[in-house]
Amino acid sequence: MISSVESNNAAEIARITELINRHPQALYFPKRQEPHERIQDKLRTLVDYCILIGNQHVQNTFPQSFHPKITRVTVTASPLSYFKSETEWVPPEKEWLWFFGNGAVRKGLDITLEAFVKHPDWQLNIVGLIDQEPDFLKIYRRELLETPNIHWHGYLNPGSEQFNALVKRCFAFIAPTATESISTAVATLLQVGLYPLLSADTGVDLPIGTGTYLTELSVPEIEAKVAKIYRKKVNELAAEIRQTQALARRQFSREKWQQEMGSFIAKVLRENNLI
């Protein structure tokens, strides 16, 4: 499971409402609404066990009474053919990356674009399926297609040479998503070796003193925190990336997932006298 259906649906609607408040003439339809919200309470009473791909923050989107049925497991990052080495963590270009699938508003691309368009010296790369959201493209056509410091690459396989060439120019990524399980995109970019600017709703717990969390998911907050990250010295950035990359390669590996899933299956079999 991911975050609770109620939380997931409400978070996307809240983000769309904020978009419409900023742009009263805009029209954007929800992309990631989960069905059957009204029967969730019933379903939670019927199940004996629940696998949750998430951390404590994600688990807290479920009622406290349901927590004893939950077993948390990790996620596996996307297969990669390239991991940044220490000398590559902070390239001279110092570009940024937004890397997600569909649901652009839920994933915070709207506020990311509105922040970066105001700062022509901040280079932002967009990797995602924006062409599948014509309503979003209509609202942000100028930012995506006509702004020199914003570059939309469409979909890129994270194991491809095109993706590798792109991340070599980037030193950081932004993930202002409003709801997730553990974000596979975030796990992947942490493994690559990019500095994280992300929301707690990505489901990722960073080592203390590393990375930067977004709390308001607003344009002014993104501007302020991106500027603060740019002011960090190279050795400071490198020290933080060293920890986050090492954590990600350990925590979001296939081996870690197999271990946690194996432990869960063994527990279920044992408690039901099947082994």
BAFI-3210 file (N, C-alpha, C; in Angstrom, 3 decimals, decimal comma, padded with zeros to 6 digits):
// residues 275
n [1|2|3|4|5|6|7|8|9|10|11|12|13|14|15|16|17|18|19|20|21|22|23|24|25|26|27|28|29|30|31|32|33|34|35|36|37|38|39|40|41|42|43|44|45|46|47|48|49|50|51|52|53|54|55|56|57|58|59|60|61|62|63|64|65|66|67|68|69|70|71|72|73|74|75|76|77|78|79|80|81|82|83|84|85|86|87|88|89|90|91|92|93|94|95|96|97|98|99|100|101|102|103|104|105|106|107|108|109|110|111|112|113|114|115|116|117|118|119|120|121|122|123|124|125|126|127|128|129|130|131|132|133|134|135|136|137|138|139|140|141|142|143|144|145|146|147|148|149|150|151|152|153|154|155|156|157|158|159|160|161|162|163|164|165|166|167|168|169|170|171|172|173|174|175|176|177|178|179|180|181|182|183|184|185|186|187|188|189|190|191|192|193|194|195|196|197|198|199|200|201|202|203|204|205|206|207|208|209|210|211|212|213|214|215|216|217|218|219|220|221|222|223|224|225|226|227|228|229|230|231|232|233|234|235|236|237|238|239|240|241|242|243|244|245|246|247|248|249|250|251|252|253|254|255|256|257|258|259|260|261|262|263|264|265|266|267|268|269|270|271|272|273|274|275]
n.u [000,830|000,259|000,284|-002,641|-005,840|-007,691|-006,021|-004,297|-006,082|-007,192|-004,912|-004,077|-006,296|-006,204|-003,794|-004,475|-006,512|-005,044|-003,518|-005,554|-006,434|-004,253|-004,256|-006,921|-008,212|-007,385|-007,710|-007,672|-007,535|-007,941|-005,407|-004,537|-006,404|-007,577|-009,843|-012,872|-012,879|-014,797|-015,134|-012,966|-012,691|-014,117|-012,614|-010,225|-010,937|-011,303|-008,897|-006,018|-003,301|-001,048|001,028|003,098|004,599|006,546|007,438|007,379|006,007|004,343|002,879|001,428|-000,680|-002,717|-005,420|-004,802|-005,635|-005,312|-002,650|-001,298|-001,615|000,052|002,990|005,988|007,842|010,710|011,441|012,499|014,998|015,013|016,537|019,909|022,595|024,680|026,421|027,126|030,460|032,606|033,999|032,251|029,945|029,270|028,990|030,332|028,214|025,953|023,137|019,547|017,118|013,891|012,044|009,678|006,677|003,370|000,796|001,342|000,732|000,158|002,718|004,085|005,131|004,063|004,484|007,218|008,011|006,989|008,629|011,270|011,127|011,322|013,934|016,362|018,999|019,004|019,168|016,860|015,903|013,430|012,085|009,699|006,241|004,800|003,546|001,369|-000,500|-002,407|-003,908|-002,309|-000,083|-001,184|-001,575|001,042|002,630|004,341|006,358|007,417|008,133|009,122|010,955|014,214|015,867|014,646|014,229|012,635|012,636|011,041|010,148|012,677|014,588|015,921|018,184|019,469|021,805|021,225|019,924|022,010|023,870|022,466|022,162|024,771|025,264|023,801|023,418|021,578|018,234|014,684|011,804|008,822|006,496|003,108|001,995|002,828|004,189|006,980|008,910|009,860|011,216|012,624|014,231|015,810|017,184|018,621|020,323|021,795|023,297|022,572|021,895|019,307|016,251|013,325|009,956|008,481|006,538|007,485|008,175|010,693|013,324|015,902|019,416|020,277|020,989|021,470|020,594|017,568|014,406|011,148|008,420|006,150|005,385|005,280|005,657|007,299|008,715|010,178|011,815|013,349|014,688|016,064|017,822|019,270|020,530|022,171|023,994|025,547|028,752|030,993|032,274|030,556|028,156|029,092|029,729|027,209|025,900|027,452|026,600|023,807|023,722|025,039|023,285|020,976|021,803|022,084|019,639|017,607|017,915|017,670|018,350|017,858|015,089|014,266|015,072|013,410|010,838|010,973|011,188|008,687|006,925|007,714|006,952|004,132|003,546|004,509|002,925|000,514|000,821|001,953|004,486]
n.v [-001,199|002,350|005,740|006,448|006,068|008,124|010,225|010,490|011,232|013,613|015,208|015,626|017,042|019,313|020,480|021,074|022,902|025,012|025,715|026,666|028,823|030,528|030,888|031,807|031,436|029,032|025,565|022,429|018,960|016,340|013,809|011,580|010,255|007,887|005,172|004,064|005,174|005,368|002,856|002,217|002,046|-000,298|-002,193|-002,090|-003,281|-005,878|-006,980|-008,895|-008,476|-005,940|-004,675|-001,944|000,356|002,568|005,163|006,178|008,571|008,242|006,051|007,245|008,404|006,672|005,416|005,227|002,884|000,969|000,566|-001,645|-003,732|-003,198|-003,683|-002,255|-001,836|-001,384|000,442|-000,317|001,297|002,653|000,739|001,520|002,722|004,246|005,873|008,725|009,715|010,904|013,160|014,103|015,008|017,739|019,443|021,982|023,236|023,097|022,433|021,822|019,190|017,981|015,107|012,983|010,913|010,788|013,194|016,004|018,298|017,256|016,342|018,669|020,190|022,521|024,614|024,489|025,293|027,920|029,063|028,796|030,138|032,762|033,211|033,568|032,631|030,178|026,943|024,611|021,285|019,254|016,118|014,023|012,974|015,091|015,682|014,058|015,356|017,530|019,658|020,680|021,422|023,433|025,453|025,978|026,407|028,492|028,541|025,934|025,672|028,055|029,328|030,209|029,119|026,813|023,445|021,006|017,593|015,478|011,987|010,015|007,113|006,019|004,443|005,078|006,454|009,090|010,038|009,747|011,613|013,938|014,048|014,362|017,044|018,095|019,009|018,820|017,863|018,470|017,758|018,337|016,889|016,077|013,789|010,373|007,007|005,458|007,399|006,247|007,670|009,585|007,867|006,848|009,117|009,888|007,692|008,066|010,300|012,982|016,141|016,471|018,277|018,170|017,084|015,984|014,220|012,558|010,240|009,597|009,293|011,277|011,216|012,765|016,202|016,360|017,176|019,002|019,816|020,537|022,302|023,909|023,768|025,824|028,553|030,800|029,471|027,505|029,164|030,453|028,297|027,019|029,091|029,197|026,711|027,015|028,747|027,168|025,797|023,954|021,803|021,414|020,628|018,269|016,704|016,208|014,913|012,638|011,144|010,856|009,519|007,118|006,071|005,714|003,836|001,662|001,401|001,442|-000,720|-003,689|-005,945|-005,207|-004,843|-007,478|-008,768|-007,572|-008,151|-010,940|-011,416|-010,511|-012,322|-014,724|-014,209|-014,067|-016,701|-018,135|-017,178|-018,205|-020,861|-022,225|-022,882]
n.w [000,000|-000,438|000,799|002,803|001,189|001,619|002,481|000,266|-001,831|-000,817|-000,589|-003,253|-004,273|-002,657|-003,521|-006,161|-005,729|-004,606|-006,828|-008,578|-007,085|-007,332|-010,052|-011,354|-013,834|-014,746|-015,671|-014,416|-014,170|-011,739|-011,443|-010,051|-008,420|-006,129|-006,343|-004,613|-002,056|-000,063|001,047|002,548|005,375|005,918|004,496|005,918|008,294|007,504|006,584|007,608|007,547|006,408|003,920|003,781|001,762|002,881|005,279|008,777|008,640|006,389|007,288|009,298|008,002|008,084|010,155|013,676|014,913|012,971|012,676|014,014|012,187|010,124|008,224|007,491|004,496|002,392|-000,677|-004,029|-005,867|-009,230|-011,890|-012,509|-014,566|-013,932|-011,360|-009,511|-008,772|-006,116|-007,085|-008,933|-007,793|-007,401|-010,022|-012,273|-013,647|-012,003|-012,126|-011,758|-011,108|-011,809|-011,467|-012,251|-012,627|-013,877|-012,917|-012,374|-010,802|-008,290|-007,801|-007,533|-009,664|-010,666|-008,743|-008,670|-011,273|-011,221|-009,330|-010,376|-012,822|-012,175|-011,707|-013,713|-013,748|-012,572|-013,501|-014,604|-015,071|-016,522|-016,268|-017,318|-017,831|-019,129|-021,491|-021,498|-020,063|-021,103|-020,071|-018,016|-019,529|-021,067|-019,176|-018,320|-020,570|-021,466|-019,497|-019,739|-022,448|-023,474|-021,892|-021,198|-019,138|-018,325|-019,001|-020,726|-021,008|-021,671|-021,351|-019,843|-019,667|-016,636|-016,739|-019,031|-021,487|-022,142|-019,864|-018,022|-019,028|-018,546|-015,678|-014,951|-015,226|-013,222|-009,769|-007,806|-006,823|-006,961|-005,134|-004,544|-003,690|-002,785|-001,753|-001,263|-001,362|-000,506|-002,456|-005,538|-007,485|-005,964|-004,404|-006,460|-007,483|-005,253|-005,040|-007,391|-006,699|-006,110|-004,556|-002,152|-002,232|-000,784|000,021|003,136|002,513|000,550|001,713|002,605|004,868|005,644|006,562|009,650|009,516|006,827|003,432|002,468|003,686|002,433|003,736|003,464|000,821|-001,180|-003,540|-002,626|-000,559|-001,938|-003,530|-001,516|-000,285|-002,359|-003,032|-000,647|-000,696|-002,922|-001,811|-000,215|000,478|-001,661|-000,386|001,768|000,524|-000,687|001,536|002,597|000,456|000,268|002,479|001,992|-000,469|000,153|002,080|000,471|-001,469|000,115|001,568|-000,353|-002,040|-004,088|-002,667|000,004|-000,099|-000,723|001,594|003,572|002,603|002,613|005,363|006,197|004,896|006,071|008,695|008,481|007,646|009,822|011,983|011,247|011,498|009,332|008,769]
ca.u [000,000|000,890|-000,433|-004,053|-006,624|-008,267|-004,948|-003,846|-007,070|-007,318|-003,689|-004,089|-007,333|-005,706|-002,795|-005,176|-007,207|-004,048|-003,204|-006,670|-006,441|-003,207|-004,576|-008,382|-008,689|-006,825|-008,564|-006,808|-008,298|-007,154|-004,786|-004,116|-007,419|-007,797|-011,277|-013,382|-012,507|-015,846|-015,135|-011,673|-012,851|-014,528|-011,478|-009,217|-011,388|-011,299|-007,553|-005,226|-001,952|-000,906|002,381|003,128|005,866|006,547|008,058|006,399|005,181|003,311|002,019|000,546|-001,874|-003,736|-005,905|-003,928|-006,127|-004,897|-001,191|-000,774|-001,687|000,960|004,425|006,615|008,960|011,358|011,206|013,733|015,219|015,045|017,865|020,793|023,863|025,681|026,352|028,141|031,568|032,806|034,445|031,179|028,752|028,932|029,590|030,337|026,933|025,059|021,745|018,555|016,308|012,580|011,964|008,510|005,751|002,203|000,303|002,310|000,401|000,395|004,167|004,652|005,811|003,522|005,193|008,626|008,138|006,736|009,792|012,471|010,964|011,664|015,385|016,938|020,309|018,806|018,842|015,981|015,588|012,189|011,951|008,389|005,241|003,946|002,754|000,145|-001,377|-002,585|-004,407|-001,148|000,745|-001,835|-001,343|002,463|003,328|005,439|007,457|007,999|008,588|009,620|011,785|015,567|016,530|013,856|014,437|011,777|013,256|010,124|010,484|014,000|014,868|017,032|019,369|019,925|022,918|020,678|019,707|023,325|024,453|021,734|022,450|026,155|025,245|022,972|023,950|020,486|016,903|013,587|010,678|007,808|005,282|002,158|001,630|003,579|004,564|008,354|009,025|010,904|012,017|013,553|015,213|016,703|018,065|019,556|021,359|022,655|024,222|022,143|021,486|017,846|015,306|012,155|008,944|008,379|005,572|008,170|008,341|012,126|013,989|017,303|020,270|020,229|021,982|021,690|019,449|016,679|012,989|010,123|007,313|004,972|005,069|004,869|006,656|008,318|009,578|011,121|012,808|014,238|015,522|017,001|018,863|020,113|021,356|023,211|024,994|026,386|030,061|031,095|032,598|029,352|027,271|029,682|029,624|025,824|025,608|028,132|025,745|022,506|023,922|025,354|022,037|020,065|022,295|021,883|018,249|016,681|018,472|016,843|018,688|017,146|013,674|014,089|015,210|012,236|009,694|011,145|010,868|007,237|006,284|008,003|006,126|002,750|003,487|004,737|001,787|-000,626|001,230|002,176|005,859]
ca.v [000,000|003,659|006,505|006,089|006,593|009,411|011,218|010,660|011,979|014,965|015,965|016,085|018,073|020,529|021,098|021,642|024,093|026,079|026,143|027,468|030,089|031,379|031,108|031,578|031,046|027,729|024,386|021,254|017,831|015,403|012,719|010,440|009,931|006,459|004,894|003,278|005,788|005,200|001,535|001,956|001,596|-001,697|-002,993|-002,153|-004,236|-007,230|-007,523|-009,301|-007,930|-004,917|-004,240|-000,512|000,908|003,908|005,367|006,496|009,688|007,668|005,206|008,099|008,794|005,672|005,488|004,588|001,537|000,082|000,441|-002,981|-004,637|-002,700|-003,963|-001,351|-002,343|-000,355|000,423|-000,453|002,365|002,224|000,262|002,582|002,320|005,258|006,508|009,772|009,585|012,087|014,317|014,499|015,390|019,161|019,885|023,445|023,741|023,181|022,466|021,126|018,196|017,494|013,807|012,243|010,432|011,643|013,909|017,095|019,203|016,472|016,223|019,983|020,831|023,873|025,581|024,467|026,156|029,311|029,554|028,875|031,096|034,083|033,280|033,102|032,002|028,838|026,014|023,532|020,240|018,545|014,796|013,523|012,718|016,277|015,671|013,317|016,238|018,738|020,764|021,286|022,045|024,677|026,457|026,286|026,307|029,473|028,105|024,686|025,697|029,343|029,934|029,721|028,375|025,625|022,510|019,825|016,511|014,366|010,816|009,424|005,925|006,357|003,664|005,434|007,392|010,455|010,381|009,893|012,878|015,011|014,158|014,807|018,512|018,474|018,742|018,723|017,627|019,010|016,821|018,927|016,110|016,225|012,484|009,273|005,936|005,934|007,775|005,563|008,708|010,141|006,827|006,735|010,286|009,815|006,728|008,684|011,181|014,370|016,751|016,457|019,263|017,312|017,157|014,799|013,311|011,599|009,008|009,333|009,854|011,567|011,289|014,062|017,166|016,281|017,525|020,085|019,471|021,551|022,116|024,676|023,506|027,096|029,178|031,513|028,547|026,921|030,187|030,690|027,137|026,845|030,114|028,793|025,582|027,570|029,422|026,184|025,552|022,663|020,750|021,149|019,824|016,948|015,951|015,757|013,948|011,385|010,398|010,501|008,506|005,847|005,574|005,277|002,611|000,589|001,281|001,277|-001,747|-004,890|-006,873|-004,766|-005,143|-008,921|-009,115|-007,139|-008,927|-012,296|-011,424|-010,377|-013,572|-015,714|-013,871|-014,470|-018,158|-018,610|-016,857|-019,006|-022,269|-022,797|-023,363]
ca.w [000,000|-000,363|001,818|002,824|000,068|002,020|002,488|-001,108|-002,607|-000,270|-000,865|-004,640|-004,431|-002,000|-004,384|-007,321|-005,225|-004,488|-008,194|-009,093|-006,337|-007,913|-011,466|-011,389|-015,154|-015,100|-015,536|-014,282|-013,650|-010,919|-012,199|-009,239|-007,418|-005,904|-006,203|-003,479|-000,780|000,942|001,673|003,164|006,761|005,879|004,053|006,977|009,313|006,959|006,356|008,775|007,399|005,373|003,577|003,471|001,267|003,453|006,585|009,812|008,154|005,530|008,127|010,099|007,240|008,397|011,540|014,658|015,212|011,893|012,672|014,348|011,033|009,089|008,183|006,522|003,705|001,591|-002,120|-004,798|-006,842|-010,628|-012,315|-012,979|-015,168|-013,576|-010,050|-009,436|-007,830|-005,270|-007,865|-009,838|-007,039|-007,591|-011,293|-012,417|-014,144|-010,837|-012,562|-010,938|-011,800|-011,337|-012,142|-011,769|-013,641|-014,101|-011,745|-012,235|-009,693|-007,073|-007,623|-007,273|-010,785|-010,841|-007,899|-009,074|-012,441|-010,851|-008,596|-011,213|-013,914|-011,641|-011,487|-014,990|-013,580|-012,031|-014,585|-014,154|-016,038|-016,233|-016,874|-016,933|-018,874|-019,162|-022,717|-021,226|-019,299|-021,920|-019,266|-017,359|-020,566|-021,470|-018,127|-018,136|-021,855|-021,535|-018,625|-020,220|-023,828|-023,927|-020,854|-021,502|-018,060|-018,001|-020,107|-020,616|-021,774|-021,865|-020,545|-020,017|-018,862|-015,733|-017,047|-020,375|-021,619|-022,120|-018,454|-017,395|-019,464|-017,884|-014,242|-014,778|-015,131|-012,071|-008,441|-006,842|-007,365|-006,172|-005,075|-003,653|-003,846|-001,681|-001,204|-001,871|-000,456|-000,628|-003,860|-006,307|-008,146|-004,974|-004,105|-007,614|-007,579|-004,127|-005,402|-008,404|-006,004|-006,179|-003,292|-002,111|-001,696|-000,899|001,070|003,990|001,892|-000,312|002,463|002,769|006,045|005,373|007,746|010,343|009,055|005,376|002,599|002,885|003,565|002,196|004,671|003,055|-000,591|-001,772|-004,401|-001,849|000,177|-002,894|-003,860|-000,379|000,021|-003,469|-002,858|000,488|-001,133|-003,792|-000,978|000,463|-000,120|-002,339|000,581|002,551|-000,317|-000,868|002,791|002,739|-000,610|000,618|003,404|001,410|-001,503|000,814|002,663|-000,581|-002,104|001,091|001,998|-001,479|-002,909|-004,268|-001,584|001,195|-000,308|-000,606|003,006|004,328|002,140|003,111|006,792|006,329|004,485|007,107|009,857|008,205|007,650|011,203|012,828|010,822|011,646|008,004|008,745]
c.u [000,867|000,230|-001,919|-004,796|-007,182|-007,217|-004,474|-004,801|-007,176|-006,096|-003,675|-005,118|-006,875|-004,689|-003,458|-005,915|-006,246|-003,649|-004,298|-006,757|-005,400|-003,534|-006,066|-008,912|-008,219|-007,845|-007,656|-007,589|-007,404|-006,633|-004,554|-005,113|-007,613|-009,281|-011,607|-013,000|-013,525|-015,825|-013,822|-011,790|-013,222|-013,364|-010,444|-009,633|-011,267|-009,894|-006,887|-003,841|-001,957|000,571|002,309|004,515|005,926|007,293|006,972|005,473|004,040|002,345|001,025|-000,639|-003,013|-004,208|-004,982|-004,346|-005,690|-003,400|-000,683|-000,794|-000,638|002,377|005,035|007,765|009,509|010,919|012,542|013,828|015,194|016,442|018,681|022,042|024,995|025,393|027,462|029,221|031,757|033,193|033,346|029,953|028,319|029,619|029,522|029,004|025,912|023,590|020,868|017,752|015,002|012,293|010,817|007,697|004,574|001,687|001,179|002,012|000,596|001,888|004,859|005,384|005,323|004,297|006,691|008,854|007,976|007,894|010,981|012,338|011,350|013,166|016,104|018,286|020,207|018,357|018,049|015,704|014,350|012,201|010,626|007,437|004,269|003,077|001,472|-000,859|-001,580|-003,125|-003,270|-000,287|000,137|-001,556|000,119|003,266|004,522|006,633|008,172|008,670|009,270|010,528|013,200|016,204|015,760|013,851|013,603|012,294|012,293|010,477|011,890|014,115|016,058|018,274|019,999|021,101|022,441|020,449|021,049|023,965|023,783|022,152|023,900|026,236|024,509|023,696|022,844|019,191|015,862|012,396|009,618|006,457|004,412|001,759|002,357|003,464|006,005|008,545|010,182|011,805|013,048|014,634|016,257|017,687|019,029|020,678|022,322|023,711|023,896|021,703|019,963|017,208|013,935|011,182|008,992|007,453|006,198|008,389|009,779|012,645|015,468|018,120|020,228|021,345|022,267|020,420|018,622|015,236|012,153|008,954|006,031|004,493|004,504|005,994|007,697|009,256|010,605|012,207|013,830|015,188|016,471|018,145|019,823|021,033|022,474|024,323|025,895|027,713|030,104|031,386|031,412|028,378|027,794|029,544|028,207|025,470|026,262|027,236|024,431|022,652|024,203|024,112|021,143|020,527|022,132|020,394|017,294|017,229|017,497|017,099|017,941|015,659|013,411|014,162|013,944|010,978|009,774|010,796|009,363|006,528|006,498|007,156|004,687|002,610|003,622|003,521|000,539|-000,289|001,402|003,632|006,250]
c.v [001,252|004,409|006,195|006,751|007,970|010,522|011,520|011,556|013,429|015,818|016,479|017,195|019,386|021,248|021,738|022,910|025,262|026,611|027,058|028,804|031,055|031,774|030,845|031,133|029,647|026,621|023,165|020,148|016,931|014,238|011,462|010,128|008,418|006,197|004,196|003,864|005,468|003,835|001,217|001,469|000,120|-002,599|-003,147|-003,084|-005,670|-007,822|-007,896|-008,672|-006,885|-004,624|-002,783|-000,142|002,351|003,948|005,712|007,616|009,169|006,820|006,043|008,655|007,793|005,834|004,704|003,144|000,511|-000,220|-000,944|-003,978|-004,304|-003,225|-003,079|-002,046|-001,203|-000,456|000,185|000,699|001,786|001,723|001,394|001,995|003,255|005,812|007,547|009,409|010,914|013,321|014,853|015,050|016,830|019,656|021,402|024,010|023,951|023,343|021,632|020,153|017,964|016,249|012,993|011,735|011,369|012,218|015,094|018,004|018,498|016,402|017,576|020,630|022,252|024,902|025,600|025,389|027,623|029,900|029,774|029,893|032,506|034,275|032,726|032,417|030,611|027,916|024,822|022,579|019,477|017,218|014,214|013,475|013,884|016,309|014,868|014,126|017,542|019,916|021,464|022,026|023,362|025,791|026,917|026,156|027,260|028,993|026,885|024,809|026,989|030,040|029,368|028,871|027,128|024,709|021,253|018,752|015,378|013,217|010,334|008,197|006,225|005,493|004,029|006,392|008,839|010,926|010,608|011,230|014,059|015,152|014,558|016,326|018,997|018,185|018,504|018,390|018,198|018,075|017,348|018,214|016,184|014,906|011,390|008,050|006,277|006,200|007,039|006,575|009,287|009,125|006,731|007,901|010,369|008,825|007,294|009,557|012,647|014,848|016,869|017,706|018,623|017,533|015,896|013,766|012,397|010,275|008,643|010,046|010,038|011,494|012,692|014,966|017,114|016,677|018,655|019,640|020,712|021,268|022,807|024,311|024,753|027,636|029,946|030,578|027,913|027,930|030,351|029,512|026,800|027,852|029,738|027,641|026,065|028,234|028,446|026,019|024,144|021,548|020,425|020,275|018,395|016,094|015,411|014,696|012,608|010,527|009,951|009,445|007,142|005,229|004,986|003,970|001,407|000,327|000,977|000,296|-002,914|-005,884|-006,511|-005,071|-006,638|-009,371|-008,779|-007,899|-010,374|-012,421|-011,332|-011,687|-014,657|-015,470|-014,332|-015,991|-018,719|-018,380|-017,657|-020,499|-022,968|-023,214|-023,787]
c.w [000,000|000,788|001,722|001,671|000,402|001,959|001,081|-001,894|-002,137|-000,615|-002,299|-004,848|-003,804|-002,880|-005,606|-006,912|-005,100|-005,861|-008,738|-008,365|-006,896|-009,345|-011,679|-012,750|-015,567|-014,880|-015,532|-013,591|-012,799|-011,755|-011,377|-008,125|-007,341|-005,701|-004,876|-002,114|000,314|001,624|002,380|004,602|006,812|005,498|005,164|008,109|008,816|006,844|007,672|008,757|006,279|005,174|003,156|002,977|001,745|004,763|007,602|009,379|007,279|006,360|008,915|009,312|007,443|009,838|012,477|014,935|014,175|011,928|013,049|013,192|009,971|009,299|007,107|005,803|002,862|000,131|-002,805|-005,795|-008,251|-010,989|-012,942|-013,608|-014,769|-012,188|-009,981|-008,423|-007,105|-006,069|-008,781|-009,114|-007,296|-008,866|-011,418|-012,888|-013,013|-011,255|-011,623|-011,799|-011,056|-012,145|-011,549|-012,952|-013,782|-012,784|-011,411|-011,052|-008,367|-006,757|-007,518|-008,427|-010,990|-010,035|-008,209|-010,264|-012,064|-010,060|-009,532|-012,340|-013,470|-011,466|-012,722|-014,862|-012,945|-013,160|-014,037|-015,310|-015,583|-016,985|-016,399|-018,104|-019,021|-020,415|-022,564|-020,404|-020,069|-021,129|-018,523|-018,369|-021,044|-020,462|-018,129|-019,439|-021,919|-020,712|-019,206|-021,581|-024,251|-022,916|-020,953|-020,397|-017,634|-019,214|-019,863|-021,565|-022,103|-020,939|-020,879|-019,124|-017,950|-015,923|-018,374|-020,355|-021,612|-020,684|-017,759|-017,754|-018,765|-016,424|-013,985|-014,667|-013,876|-010,760|-007,423|-007,574|-006,417|-006,278|-004,105|-003,748|-002,591|-001,054|-001,979|-000,969|-000,072|-002,115|-004,525|-007,006|-007,192|-004,624|-005,219|-007,666|-006,408|-004,429|-006,448|-007,740|-006,165|-004,802|-003,257|-001,498|-001,868|000,238|001,916|003,374|000,848|000,400|002,752|004,016|005,728|006,658|008,352|009,819|007,569|004,639|003,181|002,652|003,274|003,129|004,206|001,649|-001,255|-002,640|-003,585|-001,080|-000,752|-003,247|-002,739|-000,162|-001,117|-003,340|-001,736|000,098|-002,054|-002,983|-000,231|-000,271|-000,698|-001,344|001,488|001,775|-000,444|000,381|002,992|001,697|-000,305|001,509|002,753|000,321|-000,880|001,433|001,587|-001,221|-001,182|001,328|000,850|-002,517|-003,041|-003,137|-000,298|001,079|-000,148|000,847|003,787|003,898|002,629|004,580|007,016|005,991|005,534|008,351|009,656|008,258|009,063|012,073|012,454|010,776|010,298|007,796|010,166]
res [m|i|s|s|v|e|s|n|n|a|a|e|i|a|r|i|t|e|l|i|n|r|h|p|q|a|l|y|f|p|k|r|q|e|p|h|e|r|i|q|d|k|l|r|t|l|v|d|y|c|i|l|i|g|n|q|h|v|q|n|t|f|p|q|s|f|h|p|k|i|t|r|v|t|v|t|a|s|p|l|s|y|f|k|s|e|t|e|w|v|p|p|e|k|e|w|l|w|f|f|g|n|g|a|v|r|k|g|l|d|i|t|l|e|a|f|v|k|h|p|d|w|q|l|n|i|v|g|l|i|d|q|e|p|d|f|l|k|i|y|r|r|e|l|l|e|t|p|n|i|h|w|h|g|y|l|n|p|g|s|e|q|f|n|a|l|v|k|r|c|f|a|f|i|a|p|t|a|t|e|s|i|s|t|a|v|a|t|l|l|q|v|g|l|y|p|l|l|s|a|d|t|g|v|d|l|p|i|g|t|g|t|y|l|t|e|l|s|v|p|e|i|e|a|k|v|a|k|i|y|r|k|k|v|n|e|l|a|a|e|i|r|q|t|q|a|l|a|r|r|q|f|s|r|e|k|w|q|q|e|m|g|s|f|i|a|k|v|l|r|e|n|n|l|i]
***
